[in-house]
Amino acid sequence: MGVSAKTGQGIDELLEMLLLEAEMLELRADPDRPANGVVVEAELSKGKGPLATVLISRGTLKVGDVVMVGLHYGRIKAMLDDKGHRIHEAGPSKPVEILGLSGVPLAGERFYVVSDEKRARDIAASKRLKEEKKKLDASSQKISLEELYERIKHGEVKELRIIIKADVGGSLEAIKDSLEKLSTGDIRLLVIHAQVGNINESDIMLGSASNAVIVGFHVDIMPKARALAKQEGVEVRIYNIIYEAVNDVKAAMEGMLEPIVEEAFLGRAEIRQVFKVSRVGIVAGCFVAKGAIPRNAACKLIRDKEVIFKGKISSLKHLKDDIKEAREGFECGISLEFKDVQKGDIIEVVEIKKVARRLK
């Protein structure tokens, strides 16, 4: 049977099944202990500051408790139930919105009640140090300088750096996950910073220092940050739909890839005689066997089925007159930048096309 939170379909049956499973498995939660649980959603409110919706797994959460969640901590100033009413405490399986955290936690992080605020501050500081060390370790390249230089020289290292700002933690994680999946063997997408809140001056300075693009989702850019972005030349894109952000970033990544060079066959000419003409040099008397030979076109000189020269046709003549093109079945005189041409060689003319590469 389907379940819909919007219409209420199947909700009663779902709750009955959950209660039945809890009874059969003898699931119990102790309310008489410090609370812990998981963050369901979090956001930065303009009027209230960091807000986190949490689901209590064990214990009883009370106003005034000091909680630790991820890299953030705080004393709970207020709690709201699912109807927006203020409450003073909440027990196991109760979803509540809490105010008073030092920052916006990520959805899915666990929270714990700790004994005092000093301990929570120390734990948060220790976690931040570990997180910074992890970022430094992740960003360090485990290759030699010589190897890195060679890879850059050959276009093997390509990286697009992104800073993400979103209105709520759930959207932030969804966008981050969608963008990171765009990385391929040819080009890497690196999210160097992801946070809930409006785009500020610190984000712009980070983007400028790291050559990153800033992607915002359902957020605003602060007036000073907007002016700074223009001054520093940092690109800021703000979206309301996730797939539009993903498509734009994908297009940017494809633009960073080197185009594929393709050759389109235009014509083939057989060299039947070689002449040395004063003031001109070596001229190959040719018969156009297939297609057409345009003047100044890219060409290959083939001898015994091997390409011995690639370059351009420097002049194209019929008798003594310059012509723009020699068509199939006609004779012409061709001069190349390469002088070692022989009777029996083949001149094959191609059009060089650059085709944009796509991410696989």
C-alpha positions in Angstrom: 0.0 0.0 0.0 1.2 3.5 -0.9 2.0 6.1 1.8 1.5 9.9 1.3 2.3 12.5 3.9 0.5 15.0 1.7 -2.9 13.2 1.6 -2.5 11.1 4.7 -2.9 7.8 2.7 -1.5 4.8 4.5 -0.2 6.8 7.5 -2.4 5.0 10.1 -1.5 1.6 8.8 2.2 2.6 8.8 2.0 3.7 12.5 0.2 0.5 13.4 3.0 -1.6 11.8 5.7 0.4 13.5 4.0 -0.1 16.9 3.6 -3.8 16.2 7.3 -4.2 15.2 8.4 -2.3 18.3 6.4 -4.6 20.5 7.6 -7.8 18.8 11.2 -6.7 18.9 10.8 -5.3 22.4 12.3 -2.0 21.5 12.6 0.3 24.5 14.1 3.8 25.1 15.2 5.0 28.5 13.7 8.4 29.2 15.7 8.9 32.4 19.1 9.7 31.0 20.8 12.5 29.0 19.3 12.7 25.6 20.9 11.9 22.3 19.5 11.6 18.8 20.0 12.7 15.2 19.6 15.9 13.2 16.8 15.7 10.6 17.2 19.2 9.1 19.0 22.4 9.9 19.0 26.0 8.6 20.1 29.5 9.4 17.2 31.7 10.3 17.5 35.5 9.9 15.7 36.2 13.1 16.5 33.2 15.2 20.0 32.1 14.1 20.9 28.5 13.7 17.9 26.1 13.9 18.1 22.3 14.0 15.2 19.8 13.8 16.3 16.8 15.8 14.7 13.4 16.5 15.4 12.1 20.0 16.6 8.5 20.2 17.1 8.1 23.9 16.7 10.2 27.1 14.8 13.4 27.6 15.9 16.7 26.1 15.2 19.8 28.2 15.5 23.6 27.7 18.8 24.6 29.3 20.6 21.4 28.3 24.1 21.8 26.7 24.2 19.8 23.5 27.1 18.8 21.2 26.4 18.1 17.5 29.1 17.7 14.9 31.5 20.7 15.1 28.9 22.8 16.9 27.6 23.1 20.5 25.3 25.3 22.5 22.9 25.6 25.4 19.2 25.1 24.3 17.4 28.4 24.6 14.1 27.2 23.3 12.4 24.1 21.9 9.4 23.9 19.5 7.3 20.9 18.7 5.9 19.9 15.3 3.1 22.4 15.6 5.4 25.3 16.5 4.5 25.4 20.2 7.1 26.1 22.8 7.8 23.1 25.0 10.2 22.6 28.0 11.2 18.9 27.5 10.8 16.1 24.9 11.2 12.4 25.3 12.3 9.5 23.0 11.0 9.5 19.4 9.9 13.1 19.7 10.9 15.5 16.9 11.7 19.0 18.1 13.3 22.2 16.8 16.0 23.6 19.0 17.6 27.0 19.2 20.9 28.0 20.7 23.5 26.2 18.7 26.8 27.9 17.7 26.4 27.0 14.1 24.3 25.0 11.6 24.9 21.2 11.8 24.6 18.8 8.9 21.6 16.6 8.4 22.3 13.1 9.7 24.7 14.2 12.4 24.1 12.9 15.9 23.7 15.1 19.0 24.5 14.4 22.6 23.7 16.2 25.9 27.0 16.9 27.7 27.6 17.9 31.3 28.7 21.6 30.8 29.4 24.2 28.2 33.2 24.2 28.7 33.4 20.5 27.9 31.3 21.0 24.8 33.6 23.9 23.7 36.7 21.8 24.2 35.2 18.8 22.2 34.2 21.2 19.4 37.6 22.7 19.2 39.3 19.3 19.1 36.9 18.1 16.3 37.6 21.3 14.3 41.4 20.7 14.5 40.9 17.1 13.3 38.6 18.3 10.5 41.2 20.9 9.3 43.9 18.3 9.4 41.7 16.0 7.3 41.1 18.7 4.8 44.8 19.4 4.5 45.6 15.8 4.1 42.9 15.4 1.4 44.1 18.4 -0.5 47.7 17.4 -0.6 48.8 15.7 -3.8 50.6 12.4 -3.3 52.8 12.8 -6.4 56.2 14.4 -7.0 56.6 17.9 -8.3 58.1 16.6 -11.5 55.2 14.3 -12.1 52.7 17.1 -11.3 54.5 19.4 -13.7 54.3 16.8 -16.5 50.6 16.2 -15.9 49.8 19.9 -16.0 51.9 20.4 -19.1 50.1 17.6 -20.9 46.7 18.8 -19.8 46.1 15.8 -17.6 45.2 17.7 -14.4 42.0 19.7 -14.6 40.0 20.8 -11.6 36.9 22.9 -11.1 36.6 24.2 -7.5 33.2 25.0 -6.1 31.9 26.7 -3.0 28.3 25.9 -2.1 25.9 27.9 0.1 22.4 26.7 0.7 19.3 27.6 2.8 19.1 24.3 4.7 21.4 21.4 5.4 19.4 18.9 3.4 19.6 20.9 0.2 23.3 21.5 0.9 24.1 17.8 1.1 21.9 17.0 -2.0 23.7 19.6 -4.2 27.1 18.6 -2.9 26.4 15.0 -3.6 25.0 15.7 -7.1 28.0 17.9 -8.1 30.7 15.6 -6.8 29.2 12.8 -9.0 30.2 14.9 -12.0 33.9 14.2 -11.5 35.5 12.0 -14.2 38.9 10.7 -15.1 39.4 13.8 -17.3 38.3 16.5 -14.9 37.8 16.6 -11.1 35.2 18.7 -9.3 36.3 19.7 -5.8 33.9 21.2 -3.3 36.2 23.2 -1.1 33.6 24.7 1.2 29.9 23.9 1.8 27.8 25.8 4.4 24.3 26.9 5.3 23.6 30.6 5.0 23.8 33.6 2.7 26.9 34.3 0.6 29.1 36.7 2.5 32.5 38.4 2.1 34.4 35.5 3.6 33.0 33.2 0.8 34.1 35.7 -1.8 37.6 36.0 -0.4 37.9 32.2 -0.3 36.6 32.0 -3.9 39.2 34.6 -5.0 42.1 32.9 -3.2 41.2 29.4 -4.5 39.9 30.3 -8.0 36.5 28.8 -7.2 33.0 29.3 -8.5 30.3 30.1 -5.8 27.0 28.2 -6.2 24.1 29.4 -4.0 20.8 27.6 -3.6 17.8 29.5 -2.2 20.1 32.1 -0.6 21.0 35.8 -1.1 24.3 37.5 -1.6 25.1 40.2 0.9 25.5 43.7 -0.6 29.1 44.1 0.4 29.8 40.6 -0.8 28.3 41.4 -4.2 30.5 44.5 -4.6 33.6 42.4 -3.5 32.7 39.6 -6.0 32.7 42.2 -8.8 36.0 43.7 -7.6 37.7 40.3 -7.2 36.2 38.8 -10.4 34.6 35.9 -8.5 31.7 34.2 -10.4 28.6 33.7 -8.2 25.6 31.7 -9.5 22.3 31.5 -7.5 19.7 28.8 -8.2 16.3 27.7 -7.1 16.3 24.3 -8.8 19.0 21.7 -8.2 19.2 20.2 -11.7 19.8 23.7 -13.2 22.8 24.1 -10.9 24.1 20.7 -11.9 23.6 21.3 -15.6 25.4 24.7 -15.5 28.4 23.2 -13.6 28.5 20.3 -16.0 28.6 22.7 -19.0 31.4 24.6 -17.3 33.4 21.3 -16.7 32.9 20.3 -20.4 34.2 23.7 -21.4 37.4 23.0 -19.5 38.1 19.8 -21.4 40.3 19.9 -24.5 38.3 19.5 -27.7 38.5 16.4 -29.8 40.3 17.1 -33.1 38.7 15.3 -36.0 39.8 15.2 -39.7 37.2 15.3 -42.5 38.3 14.1 -45.9 38.1 16.7 -48.7 40.1 15.4 -51.6 43.1 13.4 -52.9 45.6 14.2 -55.6 48.3 12.1 -57.2 51.6 13.7 -58.0 52.5 12.8 -61.6 55.4 15.2 -62.2 57.7 17.4 -60.1 58.8 20.8 -61.5 61.3 23.3 -60.2 60.1 26.8 -61.0 62.1 30.0 -60.5 60.9 32.3 -57.8 58.4 29.7 -56.7 60.4 26.6 -55.9 59.2 23.0 -56.1 55.7 22.5 -57.7 54.0 19.2 -57.9 52.0 18.6 -61.0 48.9 16.7 -59.8 45.8 15.0 -60.9 42.8 15.3 -58.6 41.6 11.7 -58.2 38.8 12.3 -55.7 36.9 15.2 -54.1 38.3 18.7 -54.3 41.6 20.4 -53.4 41.0 23.9 -51.8 43.7 26.5 -51.6 45.4 26.9 -48.2 43.8 23.7 -46.9 45.5 21.3 -44.4 47.1 18.3 -46.1 49.1 15.2 -45.6 51.8 13.9 -48.0 51.7 10.1 -48.2 54.5 8.0 -49.6 54.3 4.2 -49.7 51.3 4.4 -47.4 53.1 6.4 -44.8 52.5 10.0 -43.9 55.8 11.9 -44.2 54.5 15.4 -43.9 51.5 17.3 -42.4 51.0 21.0 -43.2 49.2 23.3 -45.5 49.0 23.9 -49.3 51.0 27.1 -49.9 49.8 27.6 -53.5 47.4 26.1 -55.9 47.6 26.8 -59.7 46.1 25.8 -63.0 48.7 26.5 -65.6 50.1 29.9 -64.5 46.9 31.2 -62.8 46.1 31.0 -59.1 42.9 29.2 -58.4 40.8 28.7 -55.2 39.9 25.1 -55.8 40.8 22.2 -58.1 38.0 19.6 -58.6 38.0 15.9 -59.3 39.2 15.0 -62.7 41.3 18.2 -63.2 45.0 18.8 -63.2 46.7 21.4 -61.0 50.0 22.6 -59.6 50.5 22.3 -55.8 53.2 23.8 -53.7 53.8 22.6 -50.2 55.9 23.9 -47.3 57.7 20.6 -47.6 60.1 20.4 -50.5 60.9 16.7 -50.7 58.0 15.7 -53.0 58.4 12.9 -55.5 56.5 11.5 -58.4 53.9 8.9 -57.2 53.3 10.6 -53.8 49.7 11.2 -52.7 48.5 14.6 -51.3 45.4 14.1 -49.2 43.5 17.2 -48.1 41.5 17.3 -44.9 39.4 19.8 -42.9 40.4 20.0 -39.2 37.4 20.1 -36.9 37.4 20.7 -33.1 34.5 18.9 -31.4 33.6 19.8 -27.9 34.1 16.9 -25.5 31.2 15.8 -23.2 31.4 14.3 -19.8 30.6 10.6 -19.8 
